[in-house]
């Protein structure tokens, strides 16, 4: 594998595992982060120490100006992007819909939906054969919450990921003739820090009893699926939504 990959939310969790795996497979990697520069720099160091090429870019993916800059700086530093992994996403503490605030809803949708769409837009502008690109791949990170609904936890997060599923299907058809494949991975319960950010650090362990395989997944397992969809091995795959959820 080779090319230039942008991983949004690449400093931790699934994003960090994806960036490291991509670096080990020969991709030049842009590790995007919002707040945790220490973690992002650690990912970059791991890739470089293993003979790869990577750099970190601070950018808020829900901010249009930042997204445009993210792609511009990546092209200047590493070359024209060929893969986008739309991984950046957030959850809020578990709450019933009747108690949602407008601030909560707006933040979830801004990061999880608008941010992903903005990044995909820029990816198309850089990769499309109609924009002098050479084609590429977009892999959106969704969630099995999009088909389970996450009642009494975070229906808003589930709804944002359902939007990503639909966006994946529509965009894949729109750019198929422009050399761009668009797919999504739907992780199930995965051992990452996102549970703690939602106020429930033990959630993965508690929920594992609901999974047919009786365990949570690892970021590395999700990364393997993302890398496959991004790779030439999946050259005839577009518009696919792949559940990586332990059978759930």
Backbone as CSV, one residue per row, in Angstrom:
resi,resn,N_x,N_y,N_z,CA_x,CA_y,CA_z,C_x,C_y,C_z
1,UNK,0.842,-1.183,0.000,0.000,0.000,0.000,0.881,1.238,0.000
2,UNK,0.388,2.284,-0.616,1.095,3.552,-0.581,0.090,4.654,-0.851
3,UNK,0.488,5.888,-0.605,-0.386,7.018,-0.797,-0.319,7.922,0.402
4,UNK,-1.199,8.888,0.426,-1.244,9.875,1.501,-2.595,9.776,2.184
5,UNK,-2.585,9.469,3.468,-3.817,9.278,4.225,-3.994,10.365,5.280
6,UNK,-5.179,10.930,5.331,-5.564,11.837,6.414,-6.474,11.064,7.354
7,UNK,-6.122,11.043,8.631,-6.958,10.410,9.647,-7.441,11.493,10.595
8,UNK,-8.730,11.800,10.555,-9.252,12.800,11.488,-9.452,12.145,12.852
9,UNK,-9.236,12.928,13.896,-9.275,12.348,15.230,-8.237,11.254,15.366
10,UNK,-7.038,11.516,14.830,-6.029,10.480,14.719,-5.105,10.315,15.906
11,UNK,-5.320,11.069,16.966,-4.409,11.018,18.092,-4.699,9.918,19.099
12,UNK,-5.935,9.414,19.098,-6.311,8.435,20.118,-7.261,7.393,19.536
13,UNK,-7.423,6.306,20.271,-8.431,5.307,19.940,-8.300,4.715,18.548
14,UNK,-9.435,4.586,17.865,-9.468,3.989,16.536,-8.622,4.792,15.561
15,UNK,-8.651,6.107,15.672,-7.870,6.949,14.778,-6.381,6.709,14.912
16,UNK,-5.901,6.615,16.143,-4.477,6.385,16.384,-4.067,5.002,15.867
17,UNK,-4.878,3.996,16.130,-4.564,2.643,15.644,-4.529,2.608,14.126
18,UNK,-5.448,3.326,13.498,-5.488,3.380,12.032,-4.261,4.083,11.479
19,UNK,-3.894,5.207,12.083,-2.718,5.951,11.618,-1.456,5.102,11.733
20,UNK,-1.280,4.429,12.861,-0.089,3.590,13.060,-0.051,2.439,12.041
21,UNK,-1.194,1.797,11.846,-1.241,0.679,10.897,-0.970,1.175,9.481
22,UNK,-1.538,2.317,9.137,-1.314,2.881,7.804,0.159,3.192,7.584
23,UNK,0.801,3.770,8.604,2.219,4.060,8.494,3.044,2.810,8.282
24,UNK,2.665,1.723,8.961,3.411,0.468,8.827,3.205,-0.174,7.461
25,UNK,2.138,0.229,6.765,1.857,-0.307,5.435,2.334,0.610,4.311
26,UNK,3.054,1.655,4.647,3.650,2.488,3.615,2.932,3.778,3.282
27,UNK,1.825,4.052,3.944,1.158,5.334,3.722,1.934,6.460,4.393
28,UNK,1.921,7.624,3.779,2.303,8.848,4.457,1.051,9.337,5.182
29,UNK,1.184,9.684,6.456,-0.005,9.877,7.276,-0.060,11.270,7.892
30,UNK,-1.196,11.931,7.713,-1.510,13.152,8.443,-2.384,12.779,9.628
31,UNK,-1.889,13.053,10.821,-2.622,12.762,12.052,-3.311,14.043,12.509
32,UNK,-4.601,14.113,12.282,-5.368,15.291,12.709,-5.790,15.153,14.164
33,UNK,-5.759,16.257,14.885,-6.223,16.256,16.276,-6.855,17.607,16.586
34,UNK,-7.642,17.635,17.655,-8.277,18.885,18.074,-7.623,19.458,19.320
35,UNK,-7.454,18.647,20.371,-6.938,19.166,21.645,-5.652,18.482,22.119
36,UNK,-5.573,17.187,21.953,-4.487,16.421,22.571,-3.270,16.332,21.655
37,UNK,-2.453,17.372,21.655,-1.271,17.380,20.802,-0.236,16.352,21.256
38,UNK,-0.197,16.063,22.550,0.768,15.085,23.066,0.508,13.708,22.463
39,UNK,-0.758,13.288,22.453,-1.097,11.983,21.883,-0.849,11.946,20.388
40,UNK,-1.206,13.012,19.687,-0.991,13.068,18.238,0.493,13.003,17.906
41,UNK,1.297,13.734,18.654,2.746,13.716,18.429,3.327,12.332,18.708
42,UNK,2.761,11.628,19.691,3.230,10.276,20.006,2.946,9.320,18.852
43,UNK,1.780,9.469,18.220,1.450,8.637,17.061,2.417,8.915,15.924
44,UNK,2.664,10.193,15.665,3.609,10.574,14.615,4.983,9.986,14.896
45,UNK,5.438,10.091,16.144,6.751,9.555,16.505,6.829,8.050,16.278
46,UNK,5.773,7.331,16.634,5.751,5.889,16.422,5.904,5.547,14.943
47,UNK,5.204,6.281,14.099,5.261,6.025,12.656,6.652,6.324,12.121
48,UNK,7.197,7.468,12.496,8.523,7.876,12.011,9.607,6.933,12.527
49,UNK,9.508,6.548,13.795,10.505,5.642,14.376,10.522,4.285,13.695
50,UNK,9.410,3.930,13.067,9.327,2.655,12.356,9.566,2.809,10.856
51,UNK,10.153,3.945,10.482,10.553,4.159,9.102,9.516,4.807,8.215
52,UNK,8.407,5.255,8.782,7.357,5.885,7.996,7.474,7.387,7.956
53,UNK,6.495,8.015,7.338,6.452,9.469,7.217,5.098,9.957,7.719
54,UNK,5.114,10.915,8.626,3.865,11.408,9.211,4.080,12.777,9.815
55,UNK,2.994,13.503,9.963,3.017,14.756,10.709,1.635,14.996,11.283
56,UNK,1.542,15.876,12.262,0.276,16.154,12.935,-0.231,17.540,12.556
57,UNK,-1.550,17.660,12.442,-2.173,18.946,12.130,-3.320,19.196,13.100
58,UNK,-3.245,20.313,13.794,-4.357,20.732,14.644,-5.430,21.345,13.762
59,UNK,-6.642,20.823,13.845,-7.756,21.384,13.072,-9.067,20.896,13.659
60,UNK,-10.016,21.807,13.748,-11.378,21.487,14.168,-12.152,21.081,12.924
61,UNK,-12.495,19.817,12.795,-13.129,19.346,11.566,-14.539,19.886,11.364
62,UNK,-15.123,20.485,12.393,-16.442,21.098,12.218,-16.333,22.550,11.756
63,UNK,-15.102,23.014,11.566,-14.848,24.387,11.131,-14.348,24.365,9.695
64,UNK,-15.073,25.001,8.797,-14.743,24.926,7.374,-13.343,25.445,7.068
65,UNK,-12.972,26.542,7.676,-11.648,27.116,7.425,-10.553,26.138,7.847
66,UNK,-10.744,25.502,8.996,-9.769,24.529,9.478,-9.666,23.324,8.552
67,UNK,-10.792,22.871,8.037,-10.787,21.692,7.164,-10.045,21.987,5.865
68,UNK,-10.309,23.145,5.286,-9.596,23.538,4.064,-8.092,23.599,4.325
69,UNK,-7.714,24.156,5.466,-6.293,24.252,5.824,-5.693,22.869,6.047
70,UNK,-6.436,21.971,6.672,-5.969,20.613,6.919,-5.548,19.933,5.627
71,UNK,-6.369,20.031,4.613,-6.047,19.398,3.336,-4.919,20.126,2.617
72,UNK,-4.912,21.436,2.715,-3.850,22.212,2.071,-2.487,21.884,2.675
73,UNK,-2.411,21.849,4.005,-1.146,21.560,4.668,-0.685,20.124,4.412
74,UNK,-1.646,19.210,4.331,-1.284,17.821,4.031,-0.660,17.710,2.648
75,UNK,-1.266,18.370,1.677,-0.724,18.310,0.320,0.660,18.953,0.254
76,UNK,0.841,20.043,0.969,2.142,20.717,0.975,3.217,19.858,1.633
77,UNK,2.856,19.133,2.686,3.829,18.373,3.462,4.079,16.970,2.912
78,UNK,3.002,16.303,2.472,3.115,14.892,2.110,2.774,14.582,0.654
79,UNK,2.063,15.486,0.001,1.579,15.227,-1.346,0.060,15.182,-1.374
80,UNK,-0.503,15.009,-2.542,-1.959,15.024,-2.704,-2.590,13.870,-1.934
81,UNK,-3.585,14.156,-1.089,-4.243,13.083,-0.324,-4.904,12.052,-1.237
82,UNK,-4.767,10.788,-0.870,-5.407,9.709,-1.625,-6.402,8.919,-0.783
83,UNK,-6.326,9.070,0.547,-7.273,8.390,1.438,-7.673,9.338,2.558
84,UNK,-8.969,9.414,2.813,-9.494,10.113,3.989,-10.172,9.098,4.887
85,UNK,-9.763,9.080,6.154,-10.476,8.296,7.162,-11.216,9.285,8.047
86,UNK,-12.520,9.333,7.873,-13.380,10.261,8.607,-13.696,9.656,9.971
87,UNK,-12.797,9.852,10.923,-12.915,9.182,12.208,-13.341,10.096,13.356
88,UNK,-13.069,11.389,13.264,-13.359,12.296,14.374,-14.837,12.222,14.762
89,UNK,-15.084,12.059,16.054,-16.464,11.977,16.520,-16.538,12.110,18.027
90,UNK,-17.693,12.486,18.531,-17.875,12.697,19.962,-19.196,12.085,20.425
91,UNK,-19.269,11.815,21.720,-20.525,11.477,22.377,-20.695,12.412,23.564
92,UNK,-21.902,12.515,24.029,-22.195,13.276,25.245,-22.639,12.289,26.325
93,UNK,-22.671,12.708,27.579,-23.113,11.797,28.648,-24.493,11.210,28.378
94,UNK,-24.711,9.984,28.836,-25.997,9.322,28.626,-27.137,10.172,29.155
95,UNK,-28.180,10.293,28.328,-29.315,11.136,28.697,-30.487,10.790,27.805
96,UNK,-31.695,10.915,28.333,-32.893,10.707,27.529,-33.143,11.940,26.658
97,UNK,-33.781,11.718,25.518,-33.994,12.796,24.550,-34.752,13.965,25.166
98,UNK,-35.692,13.678,26.051,-36.509,14.754,26.627,-35.676,15.769,27.418
99,UNK,-34.447,15.369,27.773,-33.589,16.255,28.549,-32.479,16.906,27.729
100,UNK,-32.466,16.684,26.420,-31.419,17.270,25.576,-31.504,18.793,25.566
101,UNK,-30.361,19.410,25.478,-30.293,20.855,25.242,-29.936,21.093,23.781
102,UNK,-30.244,22.280,23.295,-29.886,22.621,21.913,-28.376,22.625,21.737
103,UNK,-27.664,22.993,22.792,-26.197,23.020,22.718,-25.642,21.613,22.496
104,UNK,-26.200,20.644,23.210,-25.752,19.254,23.057,-26.003,18.758,21.640
105,UNK,-27.219,18.941,21.155,-27.578,18.461,19.821,-26.703,19.114,18.765
106,UNK,-26.509,20.415,18.882,-25.714,21.150,17.901,-24.276,20.672,17.875
107,UNK,-23.695,20.438,19.038,-22.305,19.995,19.085,-22.138,18.608,18.474
108,UNK,-23.029,17.681,18.819,-22.953,16.330,18.273,-23.051,16.356,16.754
109,UNK,-24.030,17.085,16.237,-24.224,17.108,14.790,-23.111,17.879,14.077
110,UNK,-22.592,18.907,14.701,-21.524,19.697,14.074,-20.274,18.865,13.863
111,UNK,-19.894,18.097,14.870,-18.676,17.292,14.767,-18.922,16.027,13.952
112,UNK,-19.946,15.275,14.310,-20.139,13.942,13.740,-20.691,13.945,12.324
113,UNK,-21.471,14.961,11.986,-22.092,14.988,10.655,-21.481,16.076,9.782
114,UNK,-21.594,17.324,10.215,-21.078,18.420,9.395,-19.583,18.281,9.176
115,UNK,-18.849,17.939,10.236,-17.409,17.780,10.100,-17.041,16.707,9.094
116,UNK,-17.708,15.572,9.169,-17.429,14.489,8.229,-17.754,14.892,6.799
117,UNK,-18.846,15.618,6.619,-19.226,16.053,5.279,-18.240,17.071,4.720
118,UNK,-17.789,17.990,5.559,-16.803,18.978,5.114,-15.503,18.295,4.690
119,UNK,-15.061,17.335,5.486,-13.829,16.622,5.147,-13.999,15.827,3.855
120,UNK,-15.145,15.188,3.695,-15.400,14.434,2.471,-15.440,15.370,1.265
121,UNK,-16.019,16.537,1.439,-16.052,17.513,0.346,-14.646,17.865,-0.121
122,UNK,-13.767,18.156,0.839,-12.395,18.503,0.480,-11.664,17.312,-0.124
123,UNK,-11.957,16.122,0.371,-11.328,14.927,-0.202,-11.705,14.779,-1.667
124,UNK,-12.970,14.979,-1.978,-13.404,14.892,-3.372,-12.698,15.944,-4.219
125,UNK,-12.582,17.143,-3.701,-11.923,18.216,-4.456,-10.448,17.904,-4.736
126,UNK,-9.823,17.129,-3.854,-8.415,16.786,-4.049,-8.211,15.487,-4.824
127,UNK,-9.154,14.547,-4.724,-8.968,13.225,-5.314,-9.661,13.035,-6.652
128,UNK,-10.757,13.712,-6.887,-11.590,13.444,-8.047,-10.833,13.646,-9.358
129,UNK,-11.035,12.729,-10.293,-10.446,12.879,-11.619,-11.019,14.085,-12.349
130,UNK,-12.166,14.567,-11.915,-12.742,15.772,-12.508,-12.115,17.042,-11.955
131,UNK,-11.300,16.887,-10.903,-10.573,18.019,-10.324,-9.063,17.788,-10.432
132,UNK,-8.670,17.089,-11.479,-7.248,16.796,-11.740,-6.620,15.902,-10.679
133,UNK,-7.427,15.153,-9.956,-6.908,14.184,-9.005,-6.716,12.832,-9.667
134,UNK,-6.180,11.907,-8.907,-5.918,10.567,-9.430,-6.814,9.521,-8.780
135,UNK,-7.891,9.965,-8.128,-8.782,9.037,-7.448,-8.336,8.800,-6.021
136,UNK,-9.083,7.968,-5.320,-8.745,7.692,-3.929,-9.871,6.975,-3.218
137,UNK,-9.820,7.005,-1.897,-10.811,6.303,-1.085,-11.168,7.126,0.141
138,UNK,-12.426,7.075,0.497,-12.928,7.681,1.728,-13.518,6.562,2.569
139,UNK,-13.087,6.475,3.820,-13.667,5.511,4.745,-14.255,6.282,5.915
140,UNK,-15.559,6.225,6.053,-16.249,6.899,7.148,-16.398,5.950,8.331
141,UNK,-16.145,6.456,9.519,-16.315,5.635,10.718,-17.693,5.929,11.307
142,UNK,-18.582,4.975,11.169,-19.946,5.082,11.677,-20.008,4.362,13.024
143,UNK,-21.102,3.701,13.307,-21.272,2.944,14.547,-22.491,2.051,14.414
144,UNK,-22.456,0.876,15.061,-23.656,0.045,15.066,-24.798,0.727,15.802
145,UNK,-24.489,1.799,16.536,-25.550,2.588,17.170,-26.534,3.115,16.135
146,UNK,-26.071,3.272,14.882,-26.949,3.811,13.841,-28.130,2.898,13.549
147,UNK,-27.989,1.598,13.821,-29.118,0.676,13.608,-29.703,0.149,14.909
148,UNK,-29.061,0.446,16.044,-29.591,0.037,17.345,-30.343,1.171,18.048
149,UNK,-29.970,2.407,17.736,-30.682,3.562,18.279,-30.182,4.096,19.600
150,UNK,-29.486,3.283,20.382,-28.936,3.692,21.692,-29.955,4.359,22.607
151,UNK,-31.130,3.761,22.804,-32.127,4.359,23.689,-31.622,4.479,25.118
152,UNK,-31.997,5.553,25.751,-31.630,5.840,27.137,-30.138,6.085,27.334
153,UNK,-29.402,6.172,26.259,-27.972,6.486,26.335,-27.670,7.739,25.519
154,UNK,-27.604,7.570,24.184,-27.365,8.746,23.340,-27.952,8.534,21.945
155,UNK,-29.253,8.772,21.880,-29.972,8.678,20.613,-29.421,9.684,19.611
156,UNK,-28.952,10.828,20.112,-28.410,11.850,19.215,-27.153,11.345,18.508
157,UNK,-26.288,10.661,19.232,-25.090,10.076,18.633,-25.488,9.035,17.593
158,UNK,-26.433,8.174,17.942,-26.895,7.153,17.004,-27.457,7.789,15.737
159,UNK,-28.230,8.858,15.903,-28.805,9.541,14.747,-27.716,10.168,13.881
160,UNK,-26.679,10.692,14.513,-25.585,11.300,13.740,-24.869,10.231,12.916
161,UNK,-24.733,9.036,13.449,-24.070,7.964,12.711,-24.975,7.392,11.622
162,UNK,-26.288,7.425,11.841,-27.208,7.035,10.774,-27.081,7.988,9.591
163,UNK,-26.878,9.262,9.885,-26.645,10.242,8.821,-25.384,9.900,8.041
164,UNK,-24.358,9.444,8.744,-23.116,9.055,8.081,-23.341,7.849,7.168
165,UNK,-24.140,6.899,7.601,-24.456,5.741,6.753,-25.092,6.188,5.437
166,UNK,-26.089,7.051,5.546,-26.780,7.524,4.346,-25.861,8.361,3.473
167,UNK,-25.057,9.198,4.103,-24.094,10.014,3.372,-23.108,9.124,2.612
168,UNK,-22.671,8.062,3.237,-21.753,7.119,2.589,-22.372,6.544,1.321
169,UNK,-23.618,6.110,1.418,-24.296,5.515,0.267,-24.461,6.523,-0.863
170,UNK,-24.922,7.714,-0.534,-25.147,8.726,-1.563,-23.868,9.203,-2.222
171,UNK,-22.862,9.502,-1.399,-21.600,9.996,-1.955,-20.914,8.935,-2.795
172,UNK,-21.006,7.680,-2.382,-20.347,6.618,-3.151,-20.868,6.565,-4.579
173,UNK,-22.155,6.761,-4.748,-22.747,6.749,-6.089,-22.392,8.018,-6.858
174,UNK,-22.287,9.110,-6.155,-22.015,10.397,-6.793,-20.613,10.469,-7.393
175,UNK,-19.637,9.842,-6.735,-18.245,10.001,-7.175,-17.639,8.719,-7.741
176,UNK,-18.440,7.697,-7.945,-17.914,6.412,-8.429,-17.198,6.553,-9.764
177,UNK,-17.695,7.420,-10.636,-17.067,7.597,-11.944,-15.887,8.553,-11.894
178,UNK,-15.609,9.094,-10.710,-14.505,10.043,-10.566,-13.300,9.399,-9.880
179,UNK,-13.292,8.073,-9.806,-12.146,7.374,-9.256,-12.102,7.312,-7.747
180,UNK,-13.211,7.614,-7.089,-13.232,7.629,-5.626,-14.195,6.568,-5.111
181,UNK,-13.702,5.735,-4.215,-14.544,4.763,-3.534,-14.882,5.298,-2.143
182,UNK,-16.146,5.122,-1.745,-16.602,5.607,-0.441,-17.272,4.465,0.299
183,UNK,-16.744,4.135,1.464,-17.289,3.056,2.280,-17.329,3.490,3.742
184,UNK,-17.937,2.666,4.568,-18.003,2.970,6.002,-17.745,1.703,6.814
185,UNK,-17.179,1.894,7.967,-17.033,0.842,8.964,-17.943,1.192,10.133
186,UNK,-18.714,0.197,10.598,-19.573,0.409,11.769,-19.025,-0.398,12.941
187,UNK,-18.197,0.215,13.783,-17.707,-0.511,14.960,-18.832,-0.734,15.961
188,UNK,-18.674,-1.816,16.731,-19.545,-2.024,17.878,-18.892,-1.429,19.108
189,UNK,-19.025,-2.104,20.232,-18.377,-1.643,21.465,-16.873,-1.866,21.348
190,UNK,-16.112,-0.796,21.493,-14.658,-0.872,21.358,-14.025,-0.223,22.586
191,UNK,-12.939,-0.803,23.036,-12.223,-0.288,24.203,-11.448,0.973,23.834
192,UNK,-12.101,2.122,23.938,-11.436,3.399,23.689,-11.856,4.402,24.760
193,UNK,-11.240,5.583,24.701,-11.517,6.617,25.691,-12.836,7.338,25.455
194,UNK,-13.510,7.034,24.348,-14.759,7.739,24.053,-15.817,7.468,25.119
195,UNK,-15.750,6.299,25.756,-16.719,5.976,26.804,-16.525,6.889,28.021
196,UNK,-15.282,7.131,28.365,-14.997,8.038,29.483,-15.435,9.459,29.153
197,UNK,-15.249,9.857,27.897,-15.670,11.209,27.507,-17.173,11.363,27.587
198,UNK,-17.894,10.246,27.499,-19.342,10.254,27.655,-19.785,10.029,29.087
199,UNK,-18.821,10.041,30.012,-19.132,9.922,31.432,-19.310,8.503,31.937
200,UNK,-18.904,7.497,31.129,-19.121,6.101,31.508,-17.893,5.268,31.138
201,UNK,-16.799,5.413,31.867,-15.548,4.744,31.492,-15.616,3.223,31.490
202,UNK,-16.553,2.629,32.236,-16.671,1.170,32.300,-17.706,0.614,31.326
203,UNK,-18.185,1.427,30.427,-19.270,1.017,29.547,-18.898,-0.185,28.674
204,UNK,-17.691,-0.184,28.113,-17.303,-1.279,27.222,-17.352,-2.624,27.941
205,UNK,-16.838,-2.661,29.157,-16.845,-3.906,29.924,-18.269,-4.309,30.289
206,UNK,-19.093,-3.357,30.698,-20.456,-3.653,31.113,-21.306,-4.152,29.945
207,UNK,-21.102,-3.549,28.773,-21.914,-3.876,27.603,-21.452,-5.143,26.887
208,UNK,-20.285,-5.652,27.243,-19.750,-6.806,26.523,-20.648,-8.033,26.612
209,UNK,-21.478,-8.114,27.664,-22.383,-9.264,27.805,-23.452,-9.280,26.716
210,UNK,-23.703,-8.115,26.070,-24.706,-8.028,25.017,-24.156,-8.435,23.652
211,UNK,-22.849,-8.637,23.570,-22.189,-8.944,22.306,-22.076,-10.462,22.148
212,UNK,-22.459,-11.019,21.000,-22.355,-12.466,20.823,-20.974,-13.032,21.136
213,UNK,-19.909,-12.295,20.813,-18.558,-12.767,21.111,-18.155,-12.529,22.564
214,UNK,-19.027,-11.846,23.317,-18.840,-11.621,24.764,-17.573,-10.838,25.108
215,UNK,-17.175,-9.959,24.220,-16.057,-9.082,24.522,-16.146,-7.824,23.677
216,UNK,-15.514,-6.777,24.153,-15.394,-5.563,23.357,-14.296,-5.737,22.320
217,UNK,-14.372,-4.964,21.267,-13.324,-4.985,20.255,-12.164,-4.093,20.649
218,UNK,-11.102,-4.165,19.876,-9.946,-3.301,20.093,-9.843,-2.293,18.954
219,UNK,-9.223,-1.158,19.201,-9.005,-0.197,18.113,-8.254,-0.810,16.943
220,UNK,-7.324,-1.699,17.240,-6.532,-2.328,16.184,-7.386,-3.201,15.268
221,UNK,-8.400,-3.849,15.824,-9.290,-4.665,14.994,-10.106,-3.795,14.036
222,UNK,-10.540,-2.649,14.508,-11.286,-1.734,13.631,-10.353,-1.176,12.568
223,UNK,-9.127,-0.853,12.965,-8.151,-0.296,12.022,-7.887,-1.247,10.860
224,UNK,-7.821,-2.534,11.141,-7.588,-3.510,10.073,-8.688,-3.431,9.012
225,UNK,-9.926,-3.277,9.455,-11.052,-3.182,8.515,-10.988,-1.889,7.706
226,UNK,-10.617,-0.806,8.368,-10.490,0.482,7.678,-9.404,0.412,6.608
227,UNK,-8.260,-0.162,6.973,-7.152,-0.255,6.018,-7.525,-1.124,4.826
228,UNK,-8.287,-2.189,5.073,-8.705,-3.030,3.950,-9.593,-2.254,2.988
229,UNK,-10.567,-1.515,3.515,-11.457,-0.749,2.645,-10.711,0.340,1.888
230,UNK,-9.655,0.862,2.481,-8.871,1.913,1.824,-7.934,1.359,0.763
231,UNK,-7.641,0.063,0.822,-6.577,-0.531,0.025,-7.036,-1.013,-1.347
232,UNK,-6.082,-1.283,-2.228,-6.420,-1.857,-3.535,-7.106,-3.213,-3.435
233,UNK,-6.967,-3.895,-2.298,-7.651,-5.179,-2.123,-9.167,-5.029,-2.173
234,UNK,-9.644,-3.814,-1.909,-11.087,-3.530,-1.947,-11.443,-2.677,-3.168
235,UNK,-10.735,-2.904,-4.257,-10.871,-2.037,-5.431,-12.261,-2.043,-6.062
236,UNK,-13.059,-3.083,-5.815,-14.411,-3.144,-6.383,-15.468,-2.959,-5.305
237,UNK,-15.084,-2.371,-4.189,-15.999,-2.163,-3.074,-16.263,-0.675,-2.912
238,UNK,-17.510,-0.280,-3.069,-17.898,1.104,-2.810,-19.371,1.133,-2.417
239,UNK,-19.692,1.988,-1.468,-21.057,2.042,-0.958,-21.327,0.973,0.086
240,UNK,-20.285,0.311,0.559,-20.453,-0.749,1.547,-20.411,-0.177,2.967
241,UNK,-21.189,-0.774,3.845,-21.161,-0.424,5.261,-20.867,-1.719,6.020
242,UNK,-19.657,-1.793,6.552,-19.148,-3.030,7.139,-19.268,-2.998,8.661
243,UNK,-20.075,-3.900,9.202,-20.195,-4.030,10.652,-18.984,-4.782,11.204
244,UNK,-18.319,-4.167,12.172,-17.200,-4.807,12.860,-17.551,-4.728,14.339
245,UNK,-18.384,-5.669,14.769,-19.086,-5.499,16.030,-19.209,-6.774,16.868
246,UNK,-18.387,-7.764,16.588,-18.445,-8.992,17.357,-19.720,-9.780,17.183
247,UNK,-20.407,-9.552,16.057,-21.636,-10.281,15.776,-22.901,-9.606,16.238
248,UNK,-22.774,-8.410,16.825,-23.948,-7.738,17.344,-24.812,-7.177,16.233
